[in-house]
């Protein structure tokens, strides 16, 4: 799960539900984000920065 190493052990600051794209965004300190949405029936997550 190296994809999520950037947000591991970071403090969660805010949850945007729904976000501007119709999914959920978790906002962590140090400007780190986890965008979660459902695409074609599957859960898709993107960590920024990755």
C-alpha positions as CSV (number, residue, x, y, z in Angstrom):
1,X,0.0,0.0,0.0
2,X,2.9,2.4,-0.8
3,X,0.3,4.4,-2.7
4,X,-1.0,5.8,0.6
5,X,2.3,6.3,2.4
6,X,1.9,10.1,2.1
7,X,-1.2,10.2,4.3
8,X,-0.3,7.4,6.7
9,X,-0.3,8.6,10.3
10,X,-1.3,12.1,9.3
11,X,-4.0,14.0,11.3
12,X,-7.4,14.2,9.6
13,X,-8.6,17.8,9.4
14,X,-11.8,17.7,7.3
15,X,-14.1,15.4,5.5
16,X,-15.8,16.8,2.4
17,X,-19.0,14.8,1.7
18,X,-19.9,15.2,-1.1
19,X,-17.0,16.9,-2.7
20,X,-17.1,18.9,-6.0
21,X,-16.8,15.6,-8.0
22,X,-19.6,13.8,-6.2
23,X,-17.3,11.6,-4.1
24,X,-15.7,12.0,-0.7
25,X,-12.4,13.9,0.0
26,X,-10.5,13.4,3.2
27,X,-8.2,16.4,4.0
28,X,-5.1,15.8,6.1
29,X,-2.6,18.3,7.5
30,X,0.3,19.4,5.3
31,X,-2.1,19.8,2.3
32,X,-2.6,16.1,1.7
33,X,-5.8,14.7,0.3
34,X,-7.5,11.4,-0.3
35,X,-10.2,11.5,-3.0
36,X,-12.7,8.5,-3.0
37,X,-15.4,7.9,-5.5
38,X,-17.3,5.0,-7.2
39,X,-16.6,4.5,-10.9
40,X,-18.4,1.7,-12.7
41,X,-19.4,0.0,-9.4
42,X,-15.8,0.0,-8.1
43,X,-14.3,2.1,-5.3
44,X,-11.5,4.3,-6.7
45,X,-9.1,6.2,-4.4
46,X,-6.5,8.8,-5.3
47,X,-3.9,10.2,-2.9
48,X,-2.6,13.7,-3.5
49,X,0.4,14.1,-3.4
50,X,0.9,10.4,-4.3
